[in-house]
Amino acid sequence: MYFEKTRFPIDLNQIKGCLEHSPLSVQCKPLMFLRSARYWCMLNSKRCFMMLWFVFTGCAEEDVSQWGYLEEGQYILEDSHVNVIRSFEFLSVDDDGLAYGFDLDEEQTEEGEELSCGHGDLTDPNGEDGIDNQLAKIWSLIQPFVGEASEGLLQGAINEGRLLMMVELVGLEDFKDQNNLQLNLFYSDSKPEIGTYGYISPNQTFEIDETAQFSTLNNISLTGGMVEGGPISFEIPIDILEAHFTMNVADGKIRFELDEDGSLSGYIGGAFSVSEVLYELSQTDATDEYALVKPFFENNADMGFLDGECDLFSFAFGIEGVPAYVIRHEAEE
């Protein structure tokens, strides 16, 4: 049999059988790349198909390991499906006043309520109330001034390997509904390869950054392609003008959809401490930026009410990820 518009012979029945039995096995994972790359290969030379043929051979002959380059003591977790987050999107309120995010405090507050320091909750496009995403409310106001620069700096941090967030599902057998999964969120300190369109290319191998946060959620479900979980800890570095600070989140949430090619899209959110961020900024030379953002953060904090003030600032980012592999190391005895 043949791929459409090509003369390169590949037995699609063998590929189909491999996918149906165990698409996420070590032997068959390369075919997820094969499927996503197929149409790109139609537009390129036969050399591309020769490369993919060798990938396919790794699936057909189970005694041939695709991880021959691993060093002694290194391994790839077989029942693991990993995505590297290759883009973060600043979310904002749409024309109907709706915004994506999470109900972080399990409270529904109206504008003017003391508990949220006067800031009411939002509703998301799916009709869910109680959404805490104060950043979305004000992003449309500040985006014309700092949006392009902030988004570019954030994407630069990803592409340069300074912000490589990894989302892993352990125990995933296929992309059908499943329970009792483990979700790991951690970071890598590897140097990613960047594709033609300026984003991280899929199916790369990464190392775990042992010095960064590693958060785990148990009893996670995949339902209708959707995954949701929390509370989870994570951090995101932000640059606004010359101000540099980190959003440290202890009780965040994540929600995403898994596509059939293994990629994900969704959003991640939480709340960071305004006092911690302002202290971090006060220790830098960005005095003008500190003076600019201090009232901005203090006046818009919407959670963590204590002694008449709120110290937490809620937010959510859109995320997109592509399949990746993570190298682990056997524990030293």
C-alpha positions as CSV (number, residue, x, y, z in Angstrom):
1,M,0.0,0.0,0.0
2,Y,1.1,3.6,-0.4
3,F,0.7,7.0,1.2
4,E,-1.5,9.3,-0.9
5,K,0.5,11.2,-3.6
6,T,3.7,9.3,-2.9
7,R,5.4,6.2,-4.4
8,F,7.2,5.2,-1.2
9,P,5.8,1.8,-0.1
10,I,4.7,1.4,3.6
11,D,2.4,-1.3,4.9
12,L,-0.4,0.7,6.5
13,N,-2.0,-2.5,7.9
14,Q,1.1,-3.1,10.0
15,I,1.0,0.4,11.2
16,K,-2.7,0.2,12.0
17,G,-2.2,-3.0,13.9
18,C,0.6,-1.6,16.0
19,L,-1.4,1.5,16.9
20,E,-4.5,-0.5,17.8
21,H,-2.7,-2.8,20.2
22,S,-0.5,-0.4,22.1
23,P,0.1,3.0,20.6
24,L,2.0,4.3,23.6
25,S,4.3,1.3,24.0
26,V,8.1,1.9,23.6
27,Q,8.0,0.1,20.3
28,C,5.1,2.0,18.8
29,K,5.6,5.5,20.1
30,P,7.6,6.5,17.0
31,L,4.4,6.0,14.9
32,M,2.8,8.9,16.7
33,F,5.5,11.0,15.1
34,L,5.0,9.2,11.8
35,R,1.3,10.1,11.7
36,S,1.8,13.8,12.6
37,A,4.7,14.1,10.1
38,R,3.1,12.3,7.2
39,Y,1.6,15.3,5.4
40,W,4.7,17.3,5.9
41,C,6.6,14.5,4.2
42,M,4.3,14.6,1.2
43,L,5.7,18.0,0.3
44,N,9.3,17.0,0.7
45,S,11.8,14.6,-0.8
46,K,11.9,10.9,-0.5
47,R,14.7,11.2,1.9
48,C,12.2,12.1,4.6
49,F,10.3,8.8,4.0
50,M,13.6,6.8,4.2
51,M,14.1,8.3,7.7
52,L,10.5,7.4,8.7
53,W,11.0,3.9,7.3
54,F,13.7,3.2,9.8
55,V,11.4,4.6,12.6
56,F,8.8,2.2,11.4
57,T,11.2,-0.7,11.5
58,G,11.7,-0.1,15.2
59,C,8.0,-0.8,15.6
60,A,7.9,-3.9,13.4
61,E,10.9,-5.6,15.0
62,E,10.4,-5.5,18.8
63,D,13.9,-6.7,19.5
64,V,15.4,-3.5,18.1
65,S,15.5,-0.7,20.7
66,Q,15.0,2.9,19.6
67,W,16.8,4.0,22.8
68,G,20.2,2.8,21.7
69,Y,21.7,6.2,22.4
70,L,20.9,6.1,26.1
71,E,23.8,5.7,28.5
72,E,24.1,3.1,31.2
73,G,21.7,3.7,34.0
74,Q,19.3,5.8,31.8
75,Y,15.9,4.7,30.7
76,I,12.5,5.9,29.3
77,L,9.4,5.1,31.3
78,E,7.3,2.8,29.1
79,D,3.8,3.8,30.2
80,S,4.6,7.5,30.2
81,H,3.2,10.1,27.8
82,V,4.9,13.4,28.1
83,N,4.3,16.8,26.5
84,V,6.7,19.8,26.6
85,I,4.8,23.1,26.8
86,R,6.0,25.1,23.8
87,S,3.8,28.1,24.2
88,F,2.0,30.2,26.9
89,E,-0.8,32.6,26.0
90,F,-1.9,35.5,28.1
91,L,-5.7,35.1,28.4
92,S,-8.0,38.0,28.4
93,V,-11.8,38.7,28.7
94,D,-13.6,38.4,25.4
95,D,-16.2,40.8,24.0
96,D,-19.0,39.0,26.0
97,G,-17.1,39.4,29.3
98,L,-16.1,35.7,29.4
99,A,-12.7,34.3,30.2
100,Y,-11.1,30.9,30.8
101,G,-9.7,30.0,34.2
102,F,-10.5,28.2,37.3
103,D,-12.6,28.5,40.4
104,L,-9.6,28.5,42.7
105,D,-11.3,29.4,46.0
106,E,-14.6,27.6,45.5
107,E,-16.4,30.9,46.2
108,Q,-18.7,32.9,43.9
109,T,-18.1,36.6,44.6
110,E,-19.8,39.6,43.1
111,E,-18.3,43.0,42.3
112,G,-17.9,45.0,45.5
113,E,-17.7,42.1,47.9
114,E,-15.1,42.5,50.7
115,L,-13.9,38.9,50.4
116,S,-12.4,39.5,47.0
117,C,-11.5,43.1,47.7
118,G,-14.2,44.4,45.4
119,H,-13.3,42.2,42.4
120,G,-16.0,39.9,41.2
121,D,-15.6,36.5,39.7
122,L,-15.9,35.7,36.0
123,T,-17.8,33.2,33.9
124,D,-16.0,31.0,31.3
125,P,-17.2,30.4,27.7
126,N,-18.6,27.1,28.8
127,G,-20.9,28.8,31.3
128,E,-19.0,27.9,34.5
129,D,-19.3,30.6,37.1
130,G,-16.9,31.5,39.9
131,I,-13.8,31.9,37.6
132,D,-10.8,33.5,39.4
133,N,-8.7,35.2,36.7
134,Q,-7.9,38.8,37.6
135,L,-5.1,39.0,35.0
136,A,-7.6,38.3,32.2
137,K,-9.7,41.3,33.4
138,I,-6.9,43.8,33.1
139,W,-4.8,42.2,30.4
140,S,-6.8,43.9,27.7
141,L,-5.9,47.2,29.3
142,I,-2.2,46.7,29.5
143,Q,-1.7,44.5,26.5
144,P,-1.3,47.4,24.0
145,F,1.6,48.8,26.2
146,V,3.5,45.7,27.3
147,G,1.7,42.7,25.6
148,E,4.0,42.2,22.6
149,A,7.2,42.5,24.6
150,S,6.0,40.3,27.5
151,E,4.7,37.6,25.1
152,G,8.0,37.7,23.1
153,L,10.1,37.5,26.3
154,L,8.0,34.5,27.6
155,Q,8.3,32.7,24.3
156,G,12.1,33.4,24.3
157,A,12.4,31.9,27.7
158,I,10.8,28.7,26.4
159,N,12.8,28.5,23.2
160,E,16.1,29.1,25.0
161,G,15.4,26.3,27.5
162,R,14.9,28.6,30.5
163,L,11.2,27.7,30.9
164,L,10.6,24.1,29.8
165,M,7.5,22.9,31.6
166,M,6.8,19.2,31.1
167,V,3.4,17.5,31.7
168,E,3.5,13.8,32.1
169,L,0.7,11.2,32.3
170,V,1.9,7.9,33.8
171,G,-0.1,4.7,33.3
172,L,-1.7,5.8,30.0
173,E,-2.2,2.8,27.7
174,D,-4.0,4.7,24.8
175,F,-6.0,7.9,24.3
176,K,-9.3,6.3,25.4
177,D,-11.1,7.0,28.7
178,Q,-9.0,5.9,31.6
179,N,-8.8,6.3,35.4
180,N,-6.1,6.0,38.0
181,L,-3.5,8.0,36.1
182,Q,-0.7,9.9,37.6
183,L,0.0,13.4,36.4
184,N,3.5,14.8,36.9
185,L,4.4,18.5,36.3
186,F,8.1,19.3,36.3
187,Y,10.8,21.1,34.4
188,S,13.7,20.3,32.1
189,D,17.1,22.0,31.8
190,S,17.8,20.6,28.3
191,K,18.3,22.8,25.2
192,P,15.3,22.3,22.8
193,E,15.4,22.3,19.1
194,I,13.2,24.9,17.5
195,G,11.2,24.2,14.4
196,T,10.5,26.3,11.3
197,Y,7.6,28.3,12.8
198,G,9.6,29.3,15.9
199,Y,8.3,26.7,18.4
200,I,9.8,23.6,20.0
201,S,9.7,20.6,17.6
202,P,7.9,17.5,18.8
203,N,9.4,14.1,19.8
204,Q,12.6,15.4,21.4
205,T,14.3,13.9,24.4
206,F,14.7,15.9,27.6
207,E,16.4,15.6,30.9
208,I,14.6,16.4,34.2
209,D,15.8,19.5,36.0
210,E,16.5,18.0,39.5
211,T,16.8,21.5,41.1
212,A,13.3,22.6,40.0
213,Q,9.8,21.8,41.3
214,F,8.3,18.4,40.7
215,S,4.6,18.1,41.4
216,T,2.5,14.9,41.3
217,L,-1.3,14.4,41.2
218,N,-2.7,10.9,41.7
219,N,-6.1,9.4,40.6
220,I,-6.3,11.5,37.5
221,S,-8.8,10.6,34.8
222,L,-8.8,11.0,31.0
223,T,-12.5,11.5,30.0
224,G,-13.5,12.4,26.4
225,G,-9.9,13.4,25.8
226,M,-9.9,15.9,28.7
227,V,-7.7,15.9,31.7
228,E,-8.1,18.1,34.8
229,G,-6.4,18.2,38.1
230,G,-5.2,20.2,41.1
231,P,-3.9,21.5,43.5
232,I,-0.6,21.6,41.8
233,S,2.6,23.7,42.3
234,F,4.4,25.4,39.5
235,E,6.3,28.6,38.7
236,I,6.4,30.9,35.6
237,P,9.0,33.7,35.2
238,I,7.5,36.9,33.8
239,D,9.2,40.0,32.2
240,I,7.3,43.3,32.0
241,L,9.5,46.1,30.6
242,E,12.6,45.8,32.8
243,A,10.8,44.2,35.7
244,H,11.5,40.5,36.2
245,F,9.6,38.3,38.7
246,T,8.4,34.8,39.2
247,M,4.8,33.6,39.6
248,N,5.1,31.0,42.4
249,V,1.9,29.0,42.7
250,A,1.2,26.5,45.4
251,D,-2.5,25.5,44.7
252,G,-2.9,25.8,41.0
253,K,-5.0,23.8,38.6
254,I,-4.5,22.5,35.1
255,R,-7.0,21.4,32.4
256,F,-6.1,20.2,28.9
257,E,-7.3,18.2,25.9
258,L,-5.2,15.4,24.4
259,D,-5.3,15.3,20.6
260,E,-5.0,12.0,18.7
261,D,-1.4,12.8,17.8
262,G,-0.5,13.1,21.5
263,S,-0.3,16.9,21.6
264,L,-2.2,18.9,24.2
265,S,-4.0,22.3,24.4
266,G,-5.6,23.9,27.4
267,Y,-4.8,26.2,30.3
268,I,-3.1,26.3,33.7
269,G,-3.8,28.8,36.4
270,G,-3.5,29.7,40.1
271,A,-2.7,32.7,42.3
272,F,0.6,34.3,43.2
273,S,1.5,36.3,46.3
274,V,1.6,40.1,45.5
275,S,3.8,40.8,48.6
276,E,6.3,38.1,47.5
277,V,6.5,39.5,43.9
278,L,6.9,43.1,45.1
279,Y,9.6,42.1,47.5
280,E,11.4,40.3,44.7
281,L,11.2,43.4,42.5
282,S,12.3,45.7,45.3
283,Q,15.6,43.8,45.4
284,T,16.4,44.7,41.8
285,D,17.5,47.8,40.0
286,A,14.2,48.2,38.2
287,T,13.0,51.0,40.5
288,D,10.9,52.7,37.8
289,E,9.1,49.5,36.9
290,Y,8.6,48.7,40.6
291,A,6.9,52.0,41.2
292,L,4.7,51.3,38.1
293,V,3.6,47.8,39.0
294,K,3.3,48.1,42.8
295,P,-0.2,49.9,42.8
296,F,-1.2,47.8,39.8
297,F,-0.8,44.5,41.7
298,E,-1.9,45.8,45.1
299,N,-5.1,47.3,43.7
300,N,-6.1,44.2,41.7
301,A,-5.3,41.4,44.2
302,D,-8.6,39.4,44.4
303,M,-7.9,36.5,46.8
304,G,-6.2,35.7,50.1
305,F,-8.3,38.2,52.1
306,L,-6.8,39.0,55.5
307,D,-7.0,42.0,57.8
308,G,-8.9,44.0,55.2
309,E,-6.5,43.3,52.3
310,C,-6.0,40.7,49.6
311,D,-2.5,39.4,48.9
312,L,-3.2,36.9,46.1
313,F,-3.6,37.7,42.4
314,S,-5.4,35.1,40.3
315,F,-4.4,34.3,36.7
316,A,-4.5,31.7,34.0
317,F,-2.4,31.0,30.9
318,G,-3.3,29.1,27.7
319,I,-0.9,26.3,27.0
320,E,0.0,24.2,24.0
321,G,2.3,21.2,24.2
322,V,3.8,18.6,21.8
323,P,4.9,15.0,22.5
324,A,8.3,14.5,24.1
325,Y,10.4,11.8,25.8
326,V,12.0,12.1,29.2
327,I,15.2,10.4,30.3
328,R,15.3,9.0,33.8
329,H,18.3,7.7,35.8
330,E,18.4,4.6,37.9
331,A,18.8,5.4,41.5
332,E,22.4,5.0,42.8
333,E,22.7,2.4,45.4
